[in-house]
Amino acid sequence: MSLVSTGDILDHERSVLAFNVIQLEHAEAIVAGAEAAGRPVVLQISENAAKYHGGLAPITRASLEVAAAASVEVAVHLDHAEDEALVWEAIELGATSVMFDAATLPYSENVARTAEVARRAHAHGVWVEAELGAIGGKGGAHTPGVRTDPAEAVAFVEATGVDGLAVAVGSSHAMTSRSASLDFDLIAELAAAVPVPLVLHGSSGVSDADIVTALENGMRKINISTHINGVFTRAVREALDADPALVDPRKYFAPARAAVAVEITRLLGTLTP
């Protein structure tokens, strides 16, 4: 069990949920929830989270320690890195998979830079995810009506050698309501054509039922962040409202961590087989 590569727990037949880590309590809650569910999970650290901590190392090392002590399989993944230097640092730290995001660049430059990242990462045994057309909320193409073209997706994967592909099928980052409308026919078409697992970003905006349908149609990695942040924040707010004199962060972080763990267990039990 413990620390594994995303590729060890994900393929065309198996699916996995991936949750973003902002602070240590997130990593602890996600793994505790996965252990209660008896399911593998991915801890994701974004470029923005690294900036929040003043660097990638502190939160990555903490997440790796939590993963290594887990009783279930846990991957530690660099999410939405736009700078190759951050990718190399993540690999040196011990991250077991990375996402290089060059989707806002011209197609030819995205291909060239992503292919080089894949080549170097694979030399270290690291699984690589990429994106074709930026996801909504990140400056690009997961706005209403924008969708990934299956033929272009196949060509991109063949040209870059990546192991997983984030695709535009109707979701959007940072949604606080679960009201996104997915194109299930396109998901099925992409899954049949693209030779690597498909990744759904912005899944916080997708209902449980629609995530299940997306998985049934071939989606394989489901990224969730804003939804669990909402669970965490509501629990903190409830603790502070219940005791306005509270000053010890442990007194409001502990119930927030516990609430996230419960929701992780529910999501894993509801959404994954």
C-alpha positions in Angstrom: 0.0 0.0 0.0 1.1 3.6 0.7 2.9 5.7 -1.9 2.3 4.7 -5.5 2.2 6.2 -9.0 -1.1 7.5 -10.4 -0.4 5.0 -13.2 -0.5 2.1 -10.7 -4.1 2.9 -9.7 -5.5 4.2 -13.0 -6.0 2.8 -16.5 -8.7 2.3 -19.1 -10.6 0.0 -16.7 -9.9 1.6 -13.3 -11.0 5.0 -12.1 -9.6 7.2 -9.3 -10.6 10.4 -7.5 -8.0 13.1 -7.0 -8.3 15.8 -4.4 -6.3 19.0 -4.1 -4.2 19.6 -1.0 -3.9 23.2 0.3 -2.5 22.5 3.8 -1.5 19.6 5.9 -5.0 19.1 7.2 -6.3 18.5 3.7 -3.8 15.7 3.1 -4.6 14.1 6.4 -8.3 14.3 5.8 -8.2 12.9 2.3 -6.1 9.9 3.3 -8.2 9.3 6.4 -11.3 9.3 4.2 -9.7 7.0 1.7 -8.6 4.6 4.4 -12.2 4.5 5.8 -13.5 3.7 2.3 -10.7 1.3 1.6 -10.0 3.0 -1.8 -6.9 4.4 -3.4 -6.7 8.2 -3.9 -4.6 10.9 -5.4 -3.3 13.9 -3.4 -2.8 16.8 -5.8 -0.7 19.9 -5.2 -1.2 22.8 -7.6 1.2 25.5 -8.6 -1.1 27.9 -6.7 -0.8 25.9 -3.6 3.0 25.9 -3.9 2.9 29.7 -4.2 0.8 29.9 -1.1 3.4 28.0 0.9 6.3 30.0 -0.6 7.5 27.0 -2.5 6.7 23.5 -3.6 8.8 21.6 -1.1 6.9 22.1 2.3 3.5 20.9 1.2 4.8 18.2 -1.1 7.1 16.7 1.6 4.2 16.8 4.0 1.9 15.1 1.6 4.5 12.4 0.7 4.9 11.6 4.4 1.1 11.3 4.8 0.9 9.1 1.7 3.8 6.9 2.9 2.1 6.1 6.2 -1.3 5.3 4.6 -2.9 1.9 4.7 -4.3 2.4 1.1 -2.6 3.3 -2.1 -1.9 7.0 -2.4 -0.4 8.9 -5.3 1.1 12.4 -4.9 0.6 14.5 -8.0 1.7 17.9 -9.2 -1.4 19.6 -10.6 -1.5 22.4 -13.3 2.2 23.2 -13.5 2.8 25.7 -16.2 6.6 26.0 -15.5 8.9 23.0 -16.4 11.2 24.0 -13.5 8.3 23.2 -11.1 7.9 19.8 -12.8 11.6 18.9 -12.3 11.4 20.0 -8.7 8.3 17.9 -8.0 10.1 14.9 -9.5 13.2 15.5 -7.4 11.0 15.8 -4.3 9.4 12.4 -5.0 6.0 13.2 -6.6 4.8 10.1 -8.4 2.9 11.9 -11.2 2.8 15.4 -12.7 0.5 17.5 -14.8 2.2 19.9 -17.2 -0.3 22.5 -18.4 0.7 24.2 -21.6 -2.8 24.4 -22.9 -2.9 28.2 -23.3 0.0 28.1 -25.7 -0.3 27.6 -29.5 -0.9 23.9 -30.3 2.6 23.3 -31.8 4.3 24.8 -28.7 2.1 22.8 -26.4 3.0 19.6 -28.2 6.7 20.3 -28.2 7.0 21.3 -24.6 4.7 18.6 -23.3 6.6 15.9 -25.3 9.9 17.0 -23.6 8.3 17.0 -20.2 6.9 13.5 -20.8 10.3 12.2 -22.1 12.2 13.5 -19.1 9.5 12.5 -16.5 9.3 9.0 -18.0 13.0 8.6 -17.5 12.3 8.9 -13.8 9.3 6.6 -13.9 6.8 9.5 -13.4 3.3 9.4 -14.9 2.4 12.5 -16.9 -0.9 14.2 -17.5 -1.4 17.0 -20.0 -4.2 19.2 -21.2 -5.5 20.0 -24.7 -7.4 23.3 -24.6 -7.4 25.1 -21.2 -10.1 24.2 -18.6 -12.6 26.9 -17.7 -11.4 29.2 -14.9 -7.8 28.8 -16.0 -8.0 31.2 -18.9 -9.3 29.0 -21.6 -11.5 26.5 -23.3 -13.9 24.9 -20.8 -16.2 27.7 -21.2 -19.8 26.9 -22.4 -19.7 25.4 -25.9 -16.0 24.6 -26.1 -15.2 20.9 -26.4 -12.2 18.7 -27.1 -12.0 17.4 -30.7 -11.4 13.6 -30.6 -9.1 13.5 -33.6 -7.0 16.3 -32.2 -6.8 14.6 -28.9 -5.6 11.4 -30.5 -3.0 13.3 -32.4 -1.8 15.1 -29.3 -1.4 12.0 -27.3 0.5 10.3 -30.1 2.8 13.3 -30.5 3.5 13.9 -26.8 3.5 10.4 -25.3 1.6 11.5 -22.2 -0.1 9.0 -19.9 -3.4 10.9 -19.2 -5.3 13.7 -20.9 -7.5 16.4 -19.4 -10.4 17.1 -21.8 -13.0 19.8 -22.2 -16.5 18.2 -21.9 -18.5 20.8 -20.1 -17.0 21.3 -16.6 -15.3 24.4 -15.2 -12.9 25.1 -12.4 -13.8 26.7 -9.1 -17.6 26.2 -9.4 -19.4 26.4 -6.0 -22.6 25.0 -7.4 -22.8 21.5 -8.8 -24.6 22.5 -11.9 -22.2 21.8 -14.8 -23.7 20.0 -17.8 -21.4 17.4 -19.2 -21.4 16.1 -22.8 -21.6 12.3 -22.1 -21.7 11.4 -25.8 -18.4 13.2 -26.3 -16.9 11.5 -23.3 -17.8 8.2 -24.8 -16.3 9.2 -28.1 -13.1 10.4 -26.6 -12.8 7.3 -24.4 -13.1 5.1 -27.5 -10.6 7.0 -29.5 -7.9 8.3 -27.1 -5.4 5.6 -26.0 -4.8 7.0 -22.5 -7.1 7.6 -19.5 -9.3 10.7 -19.6 -9.2 13.3 -16.8 -12.1 15.5 -15.7 -11.0 18.8 -14.2 -13.5 21.1 -12.5 -15.5 18.1 -11.0 -16.6 20.2 -8.0 -19.2 21.7 -10.3 -20.6 18.3 -11.4 -23.3 16.4 -9.5 -22.6 12.9 -8.0 -25.0 11.4 -10.5 -23.3 13.0 -13.5 -19.8 12.0 -12.3 -21.0 8.4 -12.1 -22.4 8.7 -15.7 -19.1 10.3 -16.8 -17.2 7.3 -15.4 -19.6 4.9 -17.0 -18.9 6.6 -20.3 -15.1 6.3 -20.0 -13.8 9.2 -17.8 -11.1 7.8 -15.5 -9.6 10.5 -13.2 -11.9 12.9 -11.4 -10.3 16.0 -10.0 -12.1 17.6 -7.0 -11.0 20.7 -5.1 -13.5 23.5 -4.5 -16.1 21.1 -3.2 -14.0 19.8 -0.3 -12.8 23.4 0.4 -16.4 24.3 0.9 -16.8 21.4 3.4 -13.7 22.5 5.2 -14.7 26.2 5.4 -18.2 25.5 6.5 -16.9 23.4 9.4 -14.5 26.1 10.4 -17.2 28.7 10.3 -19.5 26.6 12.4 -16.8 26.1 15.1 -16.0 29.8 15.2 -19.7 30.8 15.3 -20.3 28.3 18.1 -17.5 29.8 20.2 -16.6 33.4 19.3 -13.8 33.4 21.9 -12.0 30.5 20.2 -8.4 31.3 19.3 -6.6 27.9 19.1 -6.6 26.9 15.4 -6.6 23.2 16.4 -10.0 23.7 17.8 -11.5 24.7 14.5 -9.2 22.9 12.1 -9.8 19.5 13.8 -13.6 19.5 13.1 -12.9 20.8 9.5 -10.4 18.0 8.9 -12.9 15.4 10.3 -15.7 16.8 8.1 -13.6 16.6 4.9 -12.6 13.0 5.8 -16.3 12.0 6.1 -17.0 13.6 2.7 -14.0 11.9 1.1 -15.3 8.6 2.3 -18.8 9.3 1.0 -17.5 10.4 -2.4 -15.2 7.4 -2.8 -18.1 5.0 -1.8 -20.6 6.8 -4.0 -18.6 7.5 -7.1 -16.0 4.7 -7.5 -16.7 0.9 -7.8 
